[in-house]
Amino acid sequence: GAGTWSLIFDGRDVGLSAFAIDAMQLLSAGRILLSFTVAGTIGGIVTDDSDVLQITPTSLGSTTAGTWAMLFDGSDVGLTTDNEDVDGIGVTSDGRLVLSTLGAFSVTGATGEDEDIIVFNATAFGTTTSGTYAMYFDGSDVGLSTTTSEDVDAADLTSSGTILLSTLGNFSVTGASGTSQDIFEFVPTTLGSTTAGTYSLFLDLSTVGIDPTENVVGLQFLD
């Protein structure tokens, strides 16, 4: 509201110097969900790029601290290939995990491409993750092609039921076009394997100081 920037989370303080975040989500209880571009060990937890870790912070900002835990072990539930790197995280109103991937994926309940979003119906989270998937948003149904540039690499679900999206590169759909640093909004009329709805441009970050060549890899709207 003030039109200013502030640091929420300093990853270097909590062991992320060698990692790049490529998906994130803040939970109402203060916990933060994160996925990374590479495998490694964080806070004593061995993780892969298909996993989602959870940090419970004791402080945030320029002095970030907290404890890590495994929330979603992707390899337990079929995310095993390089293309199945988790690169977008959201949470539905009923608490289900929503994910996008770097490339094509094939898991129990859903098969798709990098412009799609799946929802995970969990029976267990943590180090022994189990559950099934379903298609949540089929991007090819609504103008997002399977080309690399229109890979959905950041997504969030708003309380009003819309989906905020950002892509790896330039995008052009009915109602909106932009670059990798822009955020656009999808208002669905149907979701799932037959997705339909309309788009509009939500935020052009070049207007608030972000270079147009930069790529948004995680987003969340706090409403």
LINHU-V451404 format. One record per pair of residues at least 6 apart in sequence whose C-alpha atoms are under 7 Angstrom apart, sorted by the first residue. I is the first residue (numbers start at 0). GAP is how many residues later the second one is. D is the distance in Angstrom with one decimal. If there is no record, write none. Layout:
i:I gap:GAP d:D
i:I gap:GAP d:D
This chain:
i:6 gap:54 d:5.3
i:6 gap:55 d:6.6
i:7 gap:52 d:6.0
i:7 gap:53 d:4.5
i:8 gap:51 d:5.6
i:8 gap:52 d:5.2
i:8 gap:55 d:6.1
i:9 gap:51 d:6.3
i:9 gap:52 d:6.0
i:9 gap:53 d:6.9
i:9 gap:54 d:5.6
i:10 gap:6 d:6.8
i:12 gap:50 d:6.8
i:12 gap:51 d:5.6
i:12 gap:52 d:6.6
i:13 gap:50 d:6.8
i:13 gap:51 d:6.0
i:14 gap:27 d:6.2
i:14 gap:28 d:6.8
i:18 gap:17 d:6.5
i:18 gap:19 d:6.9
i:19 gap:16 d:5.6
i:19 gap:17 d:5.8
i:20 gap:13 d:6.8
i:20 gap:14 d:5.9
i:20 gap:15 d:4.5
i:20 gap:16 d:6.5
i:21 gap:13 d:5.9
i:21 gap:14 d:5.3
i:21 gap:15 d:6.0
i:21 gap:65 d:5.2
i:21 gap:66 d:7.0
i:21 gap:195 d:5.1
i:21 gap:196 d:6.2
i:22 gap:11 d:5.7
i:22 gap:12 d:5.1
i:22 gap:13 d:6.9
i:22 gap:64 d:5.0
i:22 gap:65 d:4.6
i:22 gap:66 d:5.7
i:22 gap:131 d:6.6
i:22 gap:194 d:6.2
i:22 gap:195 d:4.8
i:23 gap:9 d:5.4
i:23 gap:10 d:4.5
i:23 gap:11 d:6.5
i:23 gap:64 d:6.9
i:23 gap:65 d:5.8
i:23 gap:194 d:5.5
i:23 gap:195 d:7.0
i:24 gap:7 d:5.8
i:24 gap:8 d:5.0
i:24 gap:9 d:6.7
i:24 gap:64 d:6.1
i:24 gap:65 d:6.3
i:24 gap:195 d:6.5
i:25 gap:6 d:4.6
i:25 gap:7 d:6.3
i:29 gap:26 d:6.9
i:30 gap:23 d:6.6
i:30 gap:24 d:5.8
i:30 gap:25 d:4.6
i:30 gap:26 d:6.5
i:31 gap:22 d:5.6
i:31 gap:23 d:5.4
i:31 gap:24 d:6.6
i:32 gap:19 d:6.4
i:32 gap:20 d:5.7
i:32 gap:21 d:4.6
i:32 gap:22 d:6.6
i:33 gap:18 d:5.5
i:33 gap:19 d:5.3
i:33 gap:20 d:6.3
i:34 gap:14 d:6.4
i:34 gap:16 d:6.1
i:34 gap:17 d:4.8
i:34 gap:18 d:6.3
i:34 gap:51 d:6.6
i:35 gap:13 d:5.3
i:36 gap:12 d:5.3
i:37 gap:10 d:6.3
i:37 gap:11 d:5.0
i:38 gap:8 d:5.5
i:38 gap:9 d:4.0
i:38 gap:10 d:5.5
i:39 gap:6 d:5.8
i:39 gap:7 d:5.5
i:39 gap:8 d:6.5
i:40 gap:6 d:5.9
i:42 gap:25 d:5.8
i:48 gap:36 d:5.0
i:48 gap:37 d:6.3
i:49 gap:24 d:5.0
i:49 gap:25 d:7.0
i:49 gap:29 d:6.1
i:49 gap:34 d:6.2
i:49 gap:35 d:4.4
i:49 gap:36 d:4.9
i:50 gap:21 d:5.5
i:50 gap:22 d:4.8
i:50 gap:23 d:4.9
i:50 gap:35 d:6.9
i:51 gap:18 d:6.7
i:51 gap:19 d:5.7
i:51 gap:20 d:4.9
i:51 gap:21 d:6.7
i:52 gap:15 d:6.9
i:52 gap:16 d:5.9
i:52 gap:17 d:4.7
i:52 gap:18 d:5.3
i:52 gap:19 d:6.8
i:53 gap:14 d:5.7
i:53 gap:15 d:5.2
i:53 gap:16 d:6.1
i:53 gap:17 d:5.8
i:54 gap:11 d:6.2
i:54 gap:12 d:5.4
i:54 gap:13 d:4.4
i:54 gap:14 d:6.4
i:55 gap:10 d:5.3
i:55 gap:11 d:5.4
i:55 gap:12 d:6.6
i:56 gap:8 d:5.6
i:56 gap:9 d:3.9
i:56 gap:10 d:6.5
i:57 gap:7 d:5.5
i:57 gap:8 d:5.0
i:58 gap:6 d:5.2
i:58 gap:7 d:6.8
i:69 gap:56 d:5.2
i:69 gap:57 d:6.0
i:70 gap:54 d:5.7
i:70 gap:55 d:4.4
i:71 gap:53 d:5.7
i:71 gap:54 d:5.5
i:71 gap:57 d:6.0
i:72 gap:53 d:6.7
i:72 gap:54 d:6.1
i:72 gap:56 d:5.7
i:75 gap:52 d:6.8
i:75 gap:53 d:5.7
i:75 gap:54 d:6.7
i:76 gap:52 d:6.8
i:76 gap:53 d:6.0
i:76 gap:54 d:6.9
i:77 gap:29 d:5.3
i:78 gap:28 d:7.0
i:82 gap:18 d:6.8
i:82 gap:19 d:5.2
i:82 gap:20 d:4.3
i:82 gap:21 d:5.8
i:82 gap:22 d:6.8
i:83 gap:17 d:5.3
i:83 gap:18 d:5.9
i:83 gap:19 d:6.1
i:83 gap:20 d:6.8
i:83 gap:21 d:5.7
i:84 gap:16 d:5.4
i:84 gap:17 d:5.3
i:85 gap:13 d:6.6
i:85 gap:14 d:5.9
i:85 gap:15 d:4.6
i:85 gap:16 d:6.4
i:86 gap:13 d:5.7
i:86 gap:14 d:5.2
i:86 gap:15 d:5.8
i:86 gap:66 d:5.2
i:86 gap:67 d:6.6
i:87 gap:11 d:5.4
i:87 gap:12 d:4.8
i:87 gap:13 d:6.8
i:87 gap:65 d:5.5
i:87 gap:66 d:4.6
i:87 gap:67 d:5.6
i:87 gap:130 d:6.6
i:88 gap:9 d:5.7
i:88 gap:10 d:4.8
i:88 gap:11 d:6.8
i:88 gap:66 d:6.4
i:88 gap:67 d:7.0
i:89 gap:7 d:6.0
i:89 gap:8 d:4.7
i:89 gap:9 d:6.4
i:89 gap:65 d:6.5
i:89 gap:66 d:5.0
i:89 gap:67 d:6.1
i:90 gap:6 d:4.8
i:90 gap:7 d:5.6
i:90 gap:66 d:6.8
i:91 gap:6 d:7.0
i:91 gap:65 d:6.7
i:95 gap:23 d:6.8
i:95 gap:24 d:6.2
i:95 gap:25 d:6.3
i:96 gap:22 d:5.8
i:96 gap:23 d:5.4
i:97 gap:19 d:6.8
i:97 gap:20 d:5.7
i:97 gap:21 d:4.3
i:97 gap:22 d:6.2
i:98 gap:18 d:5.6
i:98 gap:19 d:5.4
i:98 gap:20 d:6.3
i:99 gap:14 d:7.0
i:99 gap:16 d:6.4
i:99 gap:17 d:4.7
i:99 gap:18 d:6.4
i:99 gap:52 d:6.8
i:99 gap:53 d:6.9
i:100 gap:13 d:5.7
i:101 gap:12 d:5.6
i:102 gap:10 d:5.7
i:102 gap:11 d:4.3
i:103 gap:8 d:5.7
i:103 gap:9 d:4.0
i:103 gap:10 d:5.5
i:104 gap:6 d:5.6
i:104 gap:7 d:5.5
i:104 gap:8 d:6.2
i:105 gap:6 d:6.6
i:107 gap:24 d:5.8
i:107 gap:25 d:6.0
i:108 gap:23 d:6.2
i:108 gap:24 d:4.8
i:108 gap:25 d:5.1
i:109 gap:23 d:6.0
i:109 gap:24 d:5.3
i:109 gap:25 d:5.6
i:112 gap:33 d:6.6
i:113 gap:32 d:6.8
i:113 gap:37 d:4.9
i:113 gap:38 d:6.2
i:114 gap:24 d:5.1
i:114 gap:25 d:6.9
i:114 gap:29 d:6.3
i:114 gap:31 d:6.5
i:114 gap:35 d:6.4
i:114 gap:36 d:4.7
i:114 gap:37 d:4.9
i:115 gap:21 d:5.6
i:115 gap:22 d:4.8
i:115 gap:23 d:5.0
i:116 gap:18 d:6.5
i:116 gap:19 d:5.5
i:116 gap:20 d:4.9
i:116 gap:21 d:6.6
i:117 gap:15 d:6.5
i:117 gap:16 d:5.7
i:117 gap:17 d:4.6
i:117 gap:18 d:4.8
i:117 gap:19 d:6.7
i:118 gap:14 d:5.6
i:118 gap:15 d:5.5
i:118 gap:16 d:6.3
i:118 gap:17 d:5.6
i:119 gap:11 d:6.8
i:119 gap:12 d:5.9
i:119 gap:13 d:4.6
i:119 gap:14 d:6.7
i:120 gap:10 d:5.5
i:120 gap:11 d:5.2
i:120 gap:12 d:5.8
i:121 gap:8 d:6.0
i:121 gap:9 d:4.2
i:121 gap:10 d:6.5
i:122 gap:7 d:5.5
i:122 gap:8 d:4.9
i:123 gap:6 d:5.0
i:123 gap:7 d:6.7
i:134 gap:57 d:4.9
i:134 gap:58 d:5.7
i:135 gap:55 d:5.9
i:135 gap:56 d:4.4
i:136 gap:54 d:5.7
i:136 gap:55 d:5.4
i:136 gap:58 d:6.1
i:137 gap:54 d:6.5
i:137 gap:55 d:6.1
i:137 gap:56 d:6.9
i:137 gap:57 d:5.6
i:140 gap:53 d:6.8
i:140 gap:54 d:5.8
i:140 gap:55 d:6.8
i:141 gap:53 d:6.8
i:141 gap:54 d:6.1
i:142 gap:30 d:5.5
i:143 gap:6 d:6.0
i:143 gap:29 d:6.8
i:148 gap:18 d:6.7
i:148 gap:19 d:5.2
i:148 gap:20 d:4.1
i:148 gap:21 d:5.6
i:148 gap:22 d:6.8
i:149 gap:17 d:5.3
i:149 gap:18 d:6.1
i:149 gap:19 d:6.1
i:149 gap:20 d:6.6
i:149 gap:21 d:5.5
i:150 gap:16 d:5.3
i:150 gap:17 d:5.4
i:151 gap:13 d:6.7
i:151 gap:14 d:5.9
i:151 gap:15 d:4.5
i:151 gap:16 d:6.5
i:152 gap:13 d:6.1
i:152 gap:14 d:5.2
i:152 gap:15 d:5.8
i:152 gap:64 d:5.6
i:153 gap:11 d:5.7
i:153 gap:12 d:5.1
i:153 gap:13 d:6.7
i:153 gap:62 d:6.9
i:153 gap:63 d:5.1
i:153 gap:64 d:4.7
i:153 gap:65 d:6.0
i:154 gap:8 d:6.9
i:154 gap:9 d:5.4
i:154 gap:10 d:4.6
i:154 gap:11 d:6.5
i:154 gap:63 d:6.9
i:154 gap:64 d:6.2
i:155 gap:7 d:5.7
i:155 gap:8 d:5.1
i:155 gap:9 d:6.8
i:155 gap:63 d:6.4
i:155 gap:64 d:5.5
i:156 gap:6 d:4.7
i:156 gap:7 d:6.3
i:157 gap:63 d:6.8
i:161 gap:23 d:6.8
i:161 gap:24 d:5.7
i:161 gap:25 d:4.8
i:161 gap:26 d:6.5
i:162 gap:22 d:5.7
i:162 gap:23 d:5.1
i:162 gap:24 d:6.7
i:163 gap:19 d:6.6
i:163 gap:20 d:5.8
i:163 gap:21 d:4.5
i:163 gap:22 d:6.3
i:164 gap:18 d:5.6
i:164 gap:19 d:5.4
i:164 gap:20 d:6.2
i:165 gap:14 d:6.4
i:165 gap:16 d:6.2
i:165 gap:17 d:4.9
i:165 gap:18 d:6.5
i:165 gap:50 d:6.6
i:166 gap:13 d:5.3
i:167 gap:12 d:5.3
i:167 gap:47 d:6.6
i:168 gap:10 d:5.6
i:168 gap:11 d:4.4
i:169 gap:8 d:5.7
i:169 gap:9 d:4.1
i:169 gap:10 d:5.7
i:170 gap:6 d:5.4
i:170 gap:7 d:5.5
i:170 gap:8 d:6.2
i:171 gap:6 d:6.6
i:173 gap:25 d:6.6
i:174 gap:24 d:5.1
i:174 gap:25 d:5.1
i:175 gap:8 d:7.0
i:175 gap:23 d:6.1
i:175 gap:24 d:5.0
i:175 gap:25 d:5.2
i:179 gap:34 d:6.7
i:179 gap:35 d:4.8
i:179 gap:36 d:6.3
i:180 gap:24 d:6.1
i:180 gap:31 d:5.9
i:180 gap:33 d:5.6
i:180 gap:34 d:4.8
i:180 gap:35 d:5.1
i:181 gap:21 d:5.9
i:181 gap:22 d:4.9
i:181 gap:23 d:5.8
i:182 gap:18 d:6.5
i:182 gap:19 d:5.5
i:182 gap:20 d:5.1
i:182 gap:21 d:6.6
i:183 gap:15 d:6.9
i:183 gap:16 d:5.8
i:183 gap:17 d:4.3
i:183 gap:18 d:4.6
i:183 gap:19 d:6.6
i:184 gap:14 d:5.5
i:184 gap:15 d:5.4
i:184 gap:16 d:6.1
i:184 gap:17 d:5.6
i:185 gap:11 d:6.7
i:185 gap:12 d:5.6
i:185 gap:13 d:4.6
i:185 gap:14 d:6.8
i:186 gap:10 d:5.4
i:186 gap:11 d:5.3
i:186 gap:12 d:6.3
i:187 gap:8 d:5.8
i:187 gap:9 d:4.1
i:187 gap:10 d:6.6
i:188 gap:7 d:5.5
i:188 gap:8 d:4.9
i:189 gap:6 d:5.1
i:189 gap:7 d:6.8
i:205 gap:6 d:5.7
